[in-house]
């Protein structure tokens, strides 16, 4: 199969991944139903995970793996969960992306991987304090486009 | 407790329409309880989150 990422991009990613501290686990969720970008998104993640051993990947299907989808709050496809990995344990930080991470959003995904790898949100004390005391779930959806 | 999801708007147009997404980035809080248009400073986002959850 033809690669989606050329050698130049792969070497840029490799350089960026030098900043990684702890392992990151990516979960891909695809679907049997008409999912225009599922195949490309899956291939993209496979190519990213091949760059650095700190990045691992598992492949799921929204229908066949409904339990995993529920556990990680995935309800659309393609979906990517950017989770932390500690030994064999996958730790969900609630960070996910729905759609193909193309164009601008490719850089966002790479940055998300670095962020999760550092295990630090980078948020201010004020925001951390507020979030720590949340009594109800908070769901943020950031709508973006590839351009 | 906290879920943060990037949504590719052109791939999920019904969702974008549901929340009246006019430009990107646009942040929708708790399925429409609040919304922030544009990339705003952290404290502005916090203010809107506080408004939306109360």
N, CA and C atoms of all chains as a GROMACS GRO file, in nm:
protein
  603
    1UNK      N    1   0.084  -0.120   0.000
    1UNK     CA    2   0.000   0.000   0.000
    1UNK      C    3   0.088   0.125   0.000
    2UNK      N    4   0.046   0.225  -0.073
    2UNK     CA    5   0.124   0.349  -0.078
    2UNK      C    6   0.114   0.422   0.056
    3UNK      N    7   0.227   0.477   0.098
    3UNK     CA    8   0.231   0.548   0.227
    3UNK      C    9   0.158   0.683   0.217
    4UNK      N   10   0.096   0.719   0.329
    4UNK     CA   11   0.033   0.851   0.334
    4UNK      C   12   0.134   0.958   0.375
    5UNK      N   13   0.233   0.915   0.456
    5UNK     CA   14   0.334   1.009   0.503
    5UNK      C   15   0.464   0.986   0.427
    6UNK      N   16   0.518   1.091   0.366
    6UNK     CA   17   0.644   1.073   0.296
    6UNK      C   18   0.761   1.076   0.396
    7UNK      N   19   0.879   1.043   0.345
    7UNK     CA   20   0.997   1.029   0.433
    7UNK      C   21   1.030   1.156   0.508
    8UNK      N   22   1.008   1.269   0.440
    8UNK     CA   23   1.038   1.398   0.503
    8UNK      C   24   0.949   1.422   0.625
    9UNK      N   25   0.819   1.392   0.608
    9UNK     CA   26   0.724   1.409   0.718
    9UNK      C   27   0.758   1.312   0.831
   10UNK      N   28   0.789   1.188   0.795
   10UNK     CA   29   0.823   1.088   0.897
   10UNK      C   30   0.944   1.135   0.978
   11UNK      N   31   1.044   1.193   0.912
   11UNK     CA   32   1.162   1.236   0.987
   11UNK      C   33   1.131   1.357   1.074
   12UNK      N   34   1.037   1.442   1.030
   12UNK     CA   35   0.993   1.554   1.116
   12UNK      C   36   0.922   1.501   1.241
   13UNK      N   37   0.835   1.402   1.221
   13UNK     CA   38   0.762   1.344   1.334
   13UNK      C   39   0.861   1.280   1.432
   14UNK      N   40   0.958   1.209   1.375
   14UNK     CA   41   1.058   1.142   1.460
   14UNK      C   42   1.130   1.244   1.547
   15UNK      N   43   1.164   1.356   1.488
   15UNK     CA   44   1.233   1.462   1.560
   15UNK      C   45   1.141   1.521   1.670
   16UNK      N   46   1.015   1.544   1.634
   16UNK     CA   47   0.919   1.598   1.731
   16UNK      C   48   0.899   1.500   1.847
   17UNK      N   49   0.894   1.372   1.815
   17UNK     CA   50   0.870   1.269   1.917
   17UNK      C   51   0.988   1.255   2.014
   18UNK      N   52   1.101   1.318   1.983
   18UNK     CA   53   1.214   1.315   2.078
   18UNK      C   54   1.174   1.384   2.209
   19UNK      N   55   1.071   1.472   2.201
   19UNK     CA   56   1.023   1.541   2.323
   19UNK      C   57   0.937   1.451   2.410
   20UNK      N   58   0.900   1.334   2.359
   20UNK     CA   59   0.808   1.248   2.435
   20UNK      C   60   0.873   1.199   2.563
   21UNK      N   61   0.792   1.197   2.670
   21UNK     CA   62   0.844   1.149   2.798
   21UNK      C   63   0.795   1.008   2.826
   22UNK      N   64   0.663   0.992   2.845
   22UNK     CA   65   0.606   0.862   2.880
   22UNK      C   66   0.530   0.805   2.758
   23UNK      N   67   0.504   0.674   2.760
   23UNK     CA   68   0.435   0.612   2.647
   23UNK      C   69   0.291   0.661   2.628
   24UNK      N   70   0.250   0.660   2.503
   24UNK     CA   71   0.115   0.703   2.464
   24UNK      C   72   0.050   0.589   2.386
   25UNK      N   73  -0.078   0.565   2.417
   25UNK     CA   74  -0.150   0.462   2.344
   25UNK      C   75  -0.264   0.524   2.265
   26UNK      N   76  -0.266   0.495   2.136
   26UNK     CA   77  -0.373   0.545   2.050
   26UNK      C   78  -0.475   0.434   2.028
   27UNK      N   79  -0.602   0.470   2.037
   27UNK     CA   80  -0.709   0.375   2.006
   27UNK      C   81  -0.783   0.427   1.884
   28UNK      N   82  -0.787   0.345   1.782
   28UNK     CA   83  -0.861   0.381   1.662
   28UNK      C   84  -0.995   0.308   1.663
   29UNK      N   85  -1.102   0.381   1.635
   29UNK     CA   86  -1.234   0.320   1.621
   29UNK      C   87  -1.285   0.345   1.480
   30UNK      N   88  -1.310   0.238   1.409
   30UNK     CA   89  -1.368   0.246   1.276
   30UNK      C   90  -1.510   0.190   1.279
   31UNK      N   91  -1.566   0.176   1.162
   31UNK     CA   92  -1.703   0.128   1.153
   31UNK      C   93  -1.724   0.050   1.024
   32UNK      N   94  -1.814  -0.047   1.031
   32UNK     CA   95  -1.847  -0.122   0.909
   32UNK      C   96  -1.936  -0.039   0.818
   33UNK      N   97  -2.013   0.049   0.877
   33UNK     CA   98  -2.106   0.130   0.798
   33UNK      C   99  -2.029   0.237   0.721
   34UNK      N  100  -2.097   0.299   0.629
   34UNK     CA  101  -2.027   0.394   0.541
   34UNK      C  102  -1.944   0.495   0.620
   35UNK      N  103  -1.815   0.472   0.617
   35UNK     CA  104  -1.721   0.558   0.688
   35UNK      C  105  -1.614   0.598   0.588
   36UNK      N  106  -1.636   0.714   0.528
   36UNK     CA  107  -1.551   0.755   0.416
   36UNK      C  108  -1.403   0.762   0.453
   37UNK      N  109  -1.374   0.809   0.576
   37UNK     CA  110  -1.234   0.835   0.609
   37UNK      C  111  -1.173   0.733   0.704
   38UNK      N  112  -1.245   0.625   0.732
   38UNK     CA  113  -1.193   0.527   0.829
   38UNK      C  114  -1.063   0.462   0.783
   39UNK      N  115  -1.059   0.416   0.659
   39UNK     CA  116  -0.940   0.344   0.610
   39UNK      C  117  -0.817   0.433   0.612
   40UNK      N  118  -0.831   0.557   0.564
   40UNK     CA  119  -0.717   0.649   0.561
   40UNK      C  120  -0.672   0.686   0.702
   41UNK      N  121  -0.769   0.707   0.792
   41UNK     CA  122  -0.734   0.744   0.930
   41UNK      C  123  -0.658   0.632   0.997
   42UNK      N  124  -0.705   0.510   0.977
   42UNK     CA  125  -0.638   0.393   1.034
   42UNK      C  126  -0.495   0.382   0.982
   43UNK      N  127  -0.479   0.397   0.852
   43UNK     CA  128  -0.345   0.387   0.793
   43UNK      C  129  -0.253   0.497   0.845
   44UNK      N  130  -0.308   0.617   0.858
   44UNK     CA  131  -0.230   0.730   0.910
   44UNK      C  132  -0.177   0.699   1.050
   45UNK      N  133  -0.265   0.644   1.134
   45UNK     CA  134  -0.225   0.611   1.272
   45UNK      C  135  -0.122   0.499   1.273
   46UNK      N  136  -0.138   0.402   1.185
   46UNK     CA  137  -0.040   0.293   1.177
   46UNK      C  138   0.098   0.347   1.140
   47UNK      N  139   0.099   0.444   1.049
   47UNK     CA  140   0.228   0.502   1.008
   47UNK      C  141   0.289   0.586   1.120
   48UNK      N  142   0.203   0.656   1.196
   48UNK     CA  143   0.254   0.736   1.310
   48UNK      C  144   0.310   0.644   1.419
   49UNK      N  145   0.236   0.539   1.449
   49UNK     CA  146   0.278   0.447   1.556
   49UNK      C  147   0.408   0.375   1.520
   50UNK      N  148   0.435   0.362   1.390
   50UNK     CA  149   0.557   0.294   1.345
   50UNK      C  150   0.682   0.381   1.363
   51UNK      N  151   0.662   0.511   1.385
   51UNK     CA  152   0.775   0.603   1.393
   51UNK      C  153   0.853   0.587   1.524
   52UNK      N  154   0.780   0.567   1.634
   52UNK     CA  155   0.846   0.567   1.765
   52UNK      C  156   0.785   0.459   1.854
   53UNK      N  157   0.871   0.388   1.924
   53UNK     CA  158   0.820   0.277   2.007
   53UNK      C  159   0.740   0.326   2.128
   54UNK      N  160   0.750   0.455   2.159
   54UNK     CA  161   0.670   0.508   2.269
   54UNK      C  162   0.523   0.523   2.232
   55UNK      N  163   0.493   0.512   2.102
   55UNK     CA  164   0.354   0.525   2.057
   55UNK      C  165   0.302   0.387   2.016
   56UNK      N  166   0.196   0.342   2.081
   56UNK     CA  167   0.136   0.215   2.042
   56UNK      C  168  -0.007   0.240   1.994
   57UNK      N  169  -0.064   0.140   1.929
   57UNK     CA  170  -0.193   0.158   1.864
   57UNK      C  171  -0.275   0.031   1.873
   58UNK      N  172  -0.402   0.044   1.902
   58UNK     CA  173  -0.491  -0.070   1.889
   58UNK      C  174  -0.611  -0.030   1.804
   59UNK      N  175  -0.664  -0.128   1.732
   59UNK     CA  176  -0.768  -0.104   1.633
   59UNK      C  177  -0.900  -0.163   1.682
   60UNK      N  178  -1.004  -0.082   1.681
   60UNK     CA  179  -1.135  -0.129   1.724
   60UNK      C  180  -1.240  -0.092   1.621
   61UNK      N  181  -1.353  -0.154   1.640
   61UNK     CA  182  -1.467  -0.131   1.552
   61UNK      C  183  -1.587  -0.097   1.639
   62UNK      N  184  -1.657   0.008   1.603
   62UNK     CA  185  -1.767   0.060   1.685
   62UNK      C  186  -1.874  -0.047   1.711
   63UNK      N  187  -1.896  -0.135   1.613
   63UNK     CA  188  -2.000  -0.238   1.628
   63UNK      C  189  -1.946  -0.359   1.707
   64UNK      N  190  -1.830  -0.411   1.664
   64UNK     CA  191  -1.777  -0.532   1.727
   64UNK      C  192  -1.720  -0.507   1.866
   65UNK      N  193  -1.675  -0.385   1.891
   65UNK     CA  194  -1.612  -0.353   2.019
   65UNK      C  195  -1.691  -0.246   2.093
   66UNK      N  196  -1.821  -0.268   2.101
   66UNK     CA  197  -1.911  -0.170   2.163
   66UNK      C  198  -1.872  -0.143   2.308
   67UNK      N  199  -1.819  -0.244   2.377
   67UNK     CA  200  -1.778  -0.226   2.516
   67UNK      C  201  -1.661  -0.128   2.528
   68UNK      N  202  -1.564  -0.141   2.436
   68UNK     CA  203  -1.450  -0.048   2.438
   68UNK      C  204  -1.495   0.092   2.398
   69UNK      N  205  -1.585   0.100   2.301
   69UNK     CA  206  -1.637   0.231   2.258
   69UNK      C  207  -1.708   0.300   2.374
   70UNK      N  208  -1.786   0.223   2.450
   70UNK     CA  209  -1.857   0.279   2.564
   70UNK      C  210  -1.757   0.323   2.672
   71UNK      N  211  -1.657   0.240   2.695
   71UNK     CA  212  -1.558   0.272   2.799
   71UNK      C  213  -1.483   0.401   2.768
   72UNK      N  214  -1.457   0.422   2.639
   72UNK     CA  215  -1.382   0.542   2.601
   72UNK      C  216  -1.472   0.653   2.543
   73UNK      N  217  -1.603   0.637   2.561
   73UNK     CA  218  -1.700   0.739   2.517
   73UNK      C  219  -1.689   0.773   2.368
   74UNK      N  220  -1.670   0.672   2.288
   74UNK     CA  221  -1.662   0.695   2.144
   74UNK      C  222  -1.798   0.668   2.082
   75UNK      N  223  -1.851   0.766   2.005
   75UNK     CA  224  -1.984   0.748   1.946
   75UNK      C  225  -1.989   0.780   1.797
   76UNK      N  226  -1.875   0.814   1.739
   76UNK     CA  227  -1.872   0.837   1.595
   76UNK      C  228  -1.740   0.785   1.537
   77UNK      N  229  -1.738   0.772   1.405
   77UNK     CA  230  -1.616   0.720   1.342
   77UNK      C  231  -1.579   0.801   1.218
   78UNK      N  232  -1.451   0.808   1.182
   78UNK     CA  233  -1.341   0.752   1.259
   78UNK      C  234  -1.317   0.832   1.387
   79UNK      N  235  -1.272   0.762   1.491
   79UNK     CA  236  -1.239   0.829   1.617
   79UNK      C  237  -1.102   0.784   1.663
   80UNK      N  238  -1.031   0.878   1.726
   80UNK     CA  239  -0.899   0.848   1.781
   80UNK      C  240  -0.900   0.889   1.928
   81UNK      N  241  -0.864   0.797   2.015
   81UNK     CA  242  -0.848   0.830   2.157
   81UNK      C  243  -0.699   0.837   2.184
   82UNK      N  244  -0.655   0.948   2.243
   82UNK     CA  245  -0.513   0.965   2.274
   82UNK      C  246  -0.497   0.941   2.423
   83UNK      N  247  -0.455   0.820   2.458
   83UNK     CA  248  -0.451   0.779   2.598
   83UNK      C  249  -0.307   0.762   2.645
   84UNK      N  250  -0.292   0.756   2.776
   84UNK     CA  251  -0.161   0.732   2.834
   84UNK      C  252  -0.143   0.582   2.852
   85UNK      N  253  -0.017   0.538   2.855
   85UNK     CA  254   0.008   0.396   2.879
   85UNK      C  255   0.110   0.383   2.990
   86UNK      N  256   0.073   0.300   3.089
   86UNK     CA  257   0.162   0.276   3.202
   86UNK      C  258   0.176   0.125   3.214
   87UNK      N  259   0.288   0.072   3.168
   87UNK     CA  260   0.302  -0.073   3.160
   87UNK      C  261   0.202  -0.126   3.061
   88UNK      N  262   0.115  -0.217   3.109
   88UNK     CA  263   0.012  -0.272   3.020
   88UNK      C  264  -0.119  -0.195   3.033
   89UNK      N  265  -0.121  -0.102   3.127
   89UNK     CA  266  -0.245  -0.032   3.156
   89UNK      C  267  -0.265   0.092   3.068
   90UNK      N  268  -0.384   0.101   3.010
   90UNK     CA  269  -0.420   0.217   2.928
   90UNK      C  270  -0.502   0.312   3.015
   91UNK      N  271  -0.458   0.438   3.022
   91UNK     CA  272  -0.526   0.536   3.107
   91UNK      C  273  -0.590   0.643   3.020
   92UNK      N  274  -0.721   0.653   3.030
   92UNK     CA  275  -0.797   0.748   2.949
   92UNK      C  276  -0.795   0.886   3.012
   93UNK      N  277  -0.748   0.986   2.938
   93UNK     CA  278  -0.752   1.124   2.985
   93UNK      C  279  -0.873   1.198   2.928
   94UNK      N  280  -0.957   1.128   2.855
   94UNK     CA  281  -1.074   1.193   2.795
   94UNK      C  282  -1.040   1.278   2.675
   95UNK      N  283  -0.927   1.248   2.611
   95UNK     CA  284  -0.884   1.329   2.496
   95UNK      C  285  -0.907   1.248   2.369
   96UNK      N  286  -0.987   1.302   2.280
   96UNK     CA  287  -1.016   1.228   2.157
   96UNK      C  288  -1.040   1.320   2.039
   97UNK      N  289  -1.034   1.260   1.921
   97UNK     CA  290  -1.052   1.336   1.798
   97UNK      C  291  -1.143   1.256   1.706
   98UNK      N  292  -1.245   1.322   1.653
   98UNK     CA  293  -1.338   1.255   1.562
   98UNK      C  294  -1.319   1.309   1.421
   99UNK      N  295  -1.290   1.220   1.329
   99UNK     CA  296  -1.264   1.259   1.191
   99UNK      C  297  -1.122   1.227   1.152
  100UNK      N  298  -1.087   1.256   1.027
  100UNK     CA  299  -0.949   1.230   0.986
  100UNK      C  300  -0.861   1.350   1.023
  101UNK      N  301  -0.750   1.326   1.091
  101UNK     CA  302  -0.664   1.438   1.129
  101UNK      C  303  -0.574   1.478   1.011
  102UNK      N  304  -0.633   1.549   0.916
  102UNK     CA  305  -0.558   1.590   0.797
  102UNK      C  306  -0.528   1.740   0.805
  103UNK      N  307  -0.440   1.786   0.718
  103UNK     CA  308  -0.406   1.928   0.711
  103UNK      C  309  -0.357   1.979   0.846
  104UNK      N  310  -0.413   2.093   0.890
  104UNK     CA  311  -0.378   2.153   1.019
  104UNK      C  312  -0.392   2.055   1.133
  105UNK      N  313  -0.495   1.972   1.123
  105UNK     CA  314  -0.528   1.883   1.236
  105UNK      C  315  -0.428   1.771   1.253
  106UNK      N  316  -0.346   1.749   1.152
  106UNK     CA  317  -0.240   1.649   1.168
  106UNK      C  318  -0.141   1.697   1.274
  107UNK      N  319  -0.105   1.825   1.265
  107UNK     CA  320  -0.016   1.884   1.365
  107UNK      C  321  -0.077   1.882   1.504
  108UNK      N  322  -0.209   1.904   1.510
  108UNK     CA  323  -0.279   1.900   1.638
  108UNK      C  324  -0.267   1.762   1.702
  109UNK      N  325  -0.283   1.658   1.621
  109UNK     CA  326  -0.272   1.521   1.672
  109UNK      C  327  -0.131   1.494   1.727
  110UNK      N  328  -0.031   1.536   1.651
  110UNK     CA  329   0.108   1.515   1.695
  110UNK      C  330   0.131   1.590   1.828
  111UNK      N  331   0.079   1.713   1.837
  111UNK     CA  332   0.094   1.790   1.961
  111UNK      C  333   0.020   1.724   2.077
  112UNK      N  334  -0.098   1.667   2.048
  112UNK     CA  335  -0.174   1.597   2.152
  112UNK      C  336  -0.094   1.479   2.206
  113UNK      N  337  -0.027   1.409   2.116
  113UNK     CA  338   0.054   1.293   2.158
  113UNK      C  339   0.166   1.340   2.251
  114UNK      N  340   0.231   1.450   2.215
  114UNK     CA  341   0.339   1.505   2.299
  114UNK      C  342   0.283   1.547   2.436
  115UNK      N  343   0.166   1.611   2.434
  115UNK     CA  344   0.103   1.659   2.557
  115UNK      C  345   0.070   1.543   2.651
  116UNK      N  346   0.006   1.439   2.597
  116UNK     CA  347  -0.032   1.324   2.679
  116UNK      C  348   0.095   1.253   2.729
  117UNK      N  349   0.196   1.251   2.646
  117UNK     CA  350   0.323   1.191   2.684
  117UNK      C  351   0.386   1.261   2.803
  118UNK      N  352   0.367   1.393   2.814
  118UNK     CA  353   0.422   1.470   2.925
  118UNK      C  354   0.339   1.459   3.051
  119UNK      N  355   0.217   1.405   3.040
  119UNK     CA  356   0.127   1.387   3.156
  119UNK      C  357   0.097   1.518   3.228
  120UNK      N  358   0.099   1.627   3.153
  120UNK     CA  359   0.074   1.758   3.214
  120UNK      C  360  -0.011   1.841   3.118
  121UNK      N  361  -0.126   1.891   3.167
  121UNK     CA  362  -0.217   1.967   3.082
  121UNK      C  363  -0.162   2.104   3.046
  122UNK      N  364  -0.072   2.156   3.129
  122UNK     CA  365  -0.020   2.290   3.105
  122UNK      C  366  -0.117   2.400   3.146
  123UNK      N  367  -0.227   2.363   3.211
  123UNK     CA  368  -0.329   2.462   3.249
  123UNK      C  369  -0.284   2.541   3.371
  124UNK      N  370  -0.344   2.660   3.387
  124UNK     CA  371  -0.311   2.746   3.500
  124UNK      C  372  -0.367   2.687   3.630
  125UNK      N  373  -0.314   2.734   3.741
  125UNK     CA  374  -0.359   2.689   3.874
  125UNK      C  375  -0.509   2.713   3.892
  126UNK      N  376  -0.553   2.831   3.847
  126UNK     CA  377  -0.693   2.869   3.862
  126UNK      C  378  -0.785   2.767   3.793
  127UNK      N  379  -0.749   2.731   3.670
  127UNK     CA  380  -0.831   2.638   3.593
  127UNK      C  381  -0.825   2.499   3.656
  128UNK      N  382  -0.706   2.457   3.697
  128UNK     CA  383  -0.691   2.325   3.762
  128UNK      C  384  -0.779   2.315   3.886
  129UNK      N  385  -0.778   2.422   3.964
  129UNK     CA  386  -0.855   2.425   4.088
  129UNK      C  387  -1.004   2.411   4.058
  130UNK      N  388  -1.050   2.484   3.959
  130UNK     CA  389  -1.191   2.478   3.920
  130UNK      C  390  -1.228   2.337   3.872
  131UNK      N  391  -1.144   2.280   3.787
  131UNK     CA  392  -1.175   2.148   3.729
  131UNK      C  393  -1.173   2.038   3.835
  132UNK      N  394  -1.084   2.054   3.932
  132UNK     CA  395  -1.072   1.955   4.039
  132UNK      C  396  -1.202   1.945   4.119
  133UNK      N  397  -1.272   2.058   4.128
  133UNK     CA  398  -1.393   2.063   4.210
  133UNK      C  399  -1.521   2.047   4.129
  134UNK      N  400  -1.507   2.006   4.003
  134UNK     CA  401  -1.626   1.984   3.919
  134UNK      C  402  -1.715   1.878   3.981
  135UNK      N  403  -1.844   1.904   3.981
  135UNK     CA  404  -1.936   1.805   4.037
  135UNK      C  405  -2.009   1.727   3.930
  136UNK      N  406  -2.014   1.788   3.811
  136UNK     CA  407  -2.082   1.720   3.700
  136UNK      C  408  -1.985   1.705   3.583
  137UNK      N  409  -2.008   1.606   3.497
  137UNK     CA  410  -1.917   1.587   3.383
  137UNK      C  411  -1.912   1.710   3.293
  138UNK      N  412  -1.796   1.732   3.238
  138UNK     CA  413  -1.777   1.843   3.144
  138UNK      C  414  -1.735   1.786   3.010
  139UNK      N  415  -1.807   1.824   2.906
  139UNK     CA  416  -1.783   1.772   2.773
  139UNK      C  417  -1.757   1.888   2.679
  140UNK      N  418  -1.635   1.898   2.632
  140UNK     CA  419  -1.597   2.005   2.541
  140UNK      C  420  -1.580   1.948   2.401
  141UNK      N  421  -1.647   2.007   2.305
  141UNK     CA  422  -1.629   1.967   2.166
  141UNK      C  423  -1.572   2.087   2.089
  142UNK      N  424  -1.454   2.071   2.037
  142UNK     CA  425  -1.392   2.178   1.961
  142UNK      C  426  -1.406   2.145   1.812
  143UNK      N  427  -1.488   2.224   1.746
  143UNK     CA  428  -1.508   2.201   1.602
  143UNK      C  429  -1.395   2.266   1.523
  144UNK      N  430  -1.338   2.187   1.435
  144UNK     CA  431  -1.224   2.234   1.355
  144UNK      C  432  -1.243   2.189   1.211
  145UNK      N  433  -1.162   2.246   1.123
  145UNK     CA  434  -1.159   2.198   0.984
  145UNK      C  435  -1.013   2.179   0.944
  146UNK      N  436  -0.987   2.096   0.844
  146UNK     CA  437  -0.847   2.067   0.809
  146UNK      C  438  -0.771   2.187   0.750
  147UNK      N  439  -0.844   2.290   0.703
  147UNK     CA  440  -0.776   2.401   0.637
  147UNK      C  441  -0.761   2.524   0.726
  148UNK      N  442  -1.447   1.232   3.393
  148UNK     CA  443  -1.520   1.353   3.434
  148UNK      C  444  -1.514   1.461   3.325
  149UNK      N  445  -1.397   1.472   3.263
  149UNK     CA  446  -1.382   1.572   3.157
  149UNK      C  447  -1.349   1.503   3.026
  150UNK      N  448  -1.424   1.537   2.927
  150UNK     CA  449  -1.401   1.479   2.795
  150UNK      C  450  -1.379   1.594   2.697
  151UNK      N  451  -1.268   1.589   2.626
  151UNK     CA  452  -1.237   1.693   2.527
  151UNK      C  453  -1.222   1.628   2.392
  152UNK      N  454  -1.306   1.669   2.300
  152UNK     CA  455  -1.311   1.605   2.169
  152UNK      C  456  -1.292   1.708   2.057
  153UNK      N  457  -1.196   1.683   1.973
  153UNK     CA  458  -1.184   1.762   1.850
  153UNK      C  459  -1.279   1.700   1.748
  154UNK      N  460  -1.358   1.781   1.683
  154UNK     CA  461  -1.453   1.728   1.585
  154UNK      C  462  -1.426   1.792   1.449
  155UNK      N  463  -1.398   1.710   1.352
  155UNK     CA  464  -1.376   1.761   1.216
  155UNK      C  465  -1.514   1.800   1.161
  156UNK      N  466  -1.538   1.930   1.152
  156UNK     CA  467  -1.673   1.981   1.124
  156UNK      C  468  -1.729   1.937   0.988
  157UNK      N  469  -1.644   1.927   0.888
  157UNK     CA  470  -1.695   1.892   0.755
  157UNK      C  471  -1.736   1.745   0.746
  158UNK      N  472  -1.679   1.662   0.835
  158UNK     CA  473  -1.715   1.520   0.835
  158UNK      C  474  -1.842   1.493   0.916
  159UNK      N  475  -1.874   1.585   1.006
  159UNK     CA  476  -1.993   1.568   1.089
  159UNK      C  477  -2.082   1.692   1.079
  160UNK      N  478  -2.133   1.718   0.958
  160UNK     CA  479  -2.208   1.843   0.934
  160UNK      C  480  -2.336   1.854   1.016
  161UNK      N  481  -2.402   1.741   1.044
  161UNK     CA  482  -2.526   1.750   1.122
  161UNK      C  483  -2.499   1.802   1.263
  162UNK      N  484  -2.388   1.753   1.318
  162UNK     CA  485  -2.348   1.797   1.452
  162UNK      C  486  -2.311   1.946   1.450
  163UNK      N  487  -2.236   1.985   1.347
  163UNK     CA  488  -2.195   2.125   1.335
  163UNK      C  489  -2.319   2.214   1.319
  164UNK      N  490  -2.416   2.167   1.244
  164UNK     CA  491  -2.540   2.244   1.226
  164UNK      C  492  -2.620   2.252   1.355
  165UNK      N  493  -2.626   2.139   1.423
  165UNK     CA  494  -2.701   2.131   1.548
  165UNK      C  495  -2.654   2.238   1.647
  166UNK      N  496  -2.523   2.262   1.648
  166UNK     CA  497  -2.467   2.357   1.743
  166UNK      C  498  -2.436   2.493   1.678
  167UNK      N  499  -2.493   2.515   1.557
  167UNK     CA  500  -2.473   2.643   1.487
  167UNK      C  501  -2.327   2.683   1.476
  168UNK      N  502  -2.246   2.589   1.434
  168UNK     CA  503  -2.104   2.619   1.417
  168UNK      C  504  -2.089   2.707   1.294
  169UNK      N  505  -2.039   2.829   1.316
  169UNK     CA  506  -2.027   2.926   1.207
  169UNK      C  507  -1.883   2.939   1.159
  170UNK      N  508  -1.792   2.920   1.250
  170UNK     CA  509  -1.651   2.931   1.214
  170UNK      C  510  -1.571   2.836   1.299
  171UNK      N  511  -1.445   2.820   1.267
  171UNK     CA  512  -1.362   2.732   1.347
  171UNK      C  513  -1.239   2.808   1.397
  172UNK      N  514  -1.184   2.772   1.511
  172UNK     CA  515  -1.241   2.673   1.603
  172UNK      C  516  -1.363   2.729   1.677
  173UNK      N  517  -1.456   2.641   1.707
  173UNK     CA  518  -1.568   2.678   1.792
  173UNK      C  519  -1.584   2.567   1.896
  174UNK      N  520  -1.590   2.608   2.022
  174UNK     CA  521  -1.598   2.511   2.132
  174UNK      C  522  -1.739   2.506   2.186
  175UNK      N  523  -1.797   2.386   2.185
  175UNK     CA  524  -1.932   2.366   2.237
  175UNK      C  525  -1.919   2.296   2.372
  176UNK      N  526  -1.983   2.356   2.473
  176UNK     CA  527  -1.972   2.304   2.609
  176UNK      C  528  -2.099   2.228   2.647
  177UNK      N  529  -2.082   2.106   2.694
  177UNK     CA  530  -2.194   2.021   2.738
  177UNK      C  531  -2.313   2.024   2.641
  178UNK      N  532  -2.283   1.989   2.517
  178UNK     CA  533  -2.385   1.975   2.412
  178UNK      C  534  -2.474   2.097   2.396
  179UNK      N  535  -2.412   2.215   2.401
  179UNK     CA  536  -2.486   2.337   2.369
  179UNK      C  537  -2.520   2.425   2.488
  180UNK      N  538  -2.478   2.386   2.609
  180UNK     CA  539  -2.504   2.470   2.727
  180UNK      C  540  -2.420   2.598   2.721
  181UNK      N  541  -2.315   2.592   2.644
  181UNK     CA  542  -2.231   2.710   2.626
  181UNK      C  543  -2.155   2.697   2.496
  182UNK      N  544  -2.105   2.809   2.445
  182UNK     CA  545  -2.026   2.802   2.323
  182UNK      C  546  -1.924   2.915   2.320
  183UNK      N  547  -1.809   2.887   2.261
  183UNK     CA  548  -1.704   2.988   2.248
  183UNK      C  549  -1.655   2.986   2.103
  184UNK      N  550  -1.663   3.101   2.038
  184UNK     CA  551  -1.616   3.108   1.900
  184UNK      C  552  -1.473   3.161   1.898
  185UNK      N  553  -1.388   3.091   1.825
  185UNK     CA  554  -1.250   3.133   1.810
  185UNK      C  555  -1.159   3.071   1.915
  186UNK      N  556  -1.030   3.093   1.897
  186UNK     CA  557  -0.931   3.045   1.994
  186UNK      C  558  -0.913   3.155   2.097
  187UNK      N  559  -0.972   3.138   2.214
  187UNK     CA  560  -0.971   3.243   2.316
  187UNK      C  561  -0.872   3.208   2.428
  188UNK      N  562  -0.829   3.310   2.505
  188UNK     CA  563  -0.740   3.281   2.618
  188UNK      C  564  -0.810   3.187   2.719
  189UNK      N  565  -0.725   3.116   2.792
  189UNK     CA  566  -0.772   3.017   2.889
  189UNK      C  567  -0.878   3.074   2.984
  190UNK      N  568  -0.857   3.197   3.033
  190UNK     CA  569  -0.950   3.251   3.133
  190UNK      C  570  -1.088   3.280   3.072
  191UNK      N  571  -1.091   3.316   2.943
  191UNK     CA  572  -1.220   3.339   2.877
  191UNK      C  573  -1.297   3.208   2.862
  192UNK      N  574  -1.225   3.102   2.826
  192UNK     CA  575  -1.289   2.971   2.814
  192UNK      C  576  -1.341   2.927   2.950
  193UNK      N  577  -1.260   2.949   3.054
  193UNK     CA  578  -1.302   2.912   3.190
  193UNK      C  579  -1.430   2.986   3.228
  194UNK      N  580  -1.437   3.114   3.195
  194UNK     CA  581  -1.555   3.194   3.230
  194UNK      C  582  -1.680   3.136   3.163
  195UNK      N  583  -1.668   3.098   3.037
  195UNK     CA  584  -1.783   3.043   2.966
  195UNK      C  585  -1.820   2.904   3.020
  196UNK      N  586  -1.721   2.825   3.057
  196UNK     CA  587  -1.749   2.694   3.117
  196UNK      C  588  -1.824   2.713   3.248
  197UNK      N  589  -1.779   2.808   3.330
  197UNK     CA  590  -1.844   2.835   3.459
  197UNK      C  591  -1.990   2.875   3.437
  198UNK      N  592  -2.011   2.960   3.336
  198UNK     CA  593  -2.147   3.005   3.305
  198UNK      C  594  -2.233   2.886   3.260
  199UNK      N  595  -2.173   2.799   3.178
  199UNK     CA  596  -2.249   2.687   3.120
  199UNK      C  597  -2.284   2.579   3.222
  200UNK      N  598  -2.198   2.556   3.319
  200UNK     CA  599  -2.224   2.446   3.413
  200UNK      C  600  -2.310   2.488   3.532
  201UNK      N  601  -2.328   2.619   3.547
  201UNK     CA  602  -2.408   2.664   3.661
  201UNK      C  603  -2.555   2.683   3.625
   0.00000   0.00000   0.00000
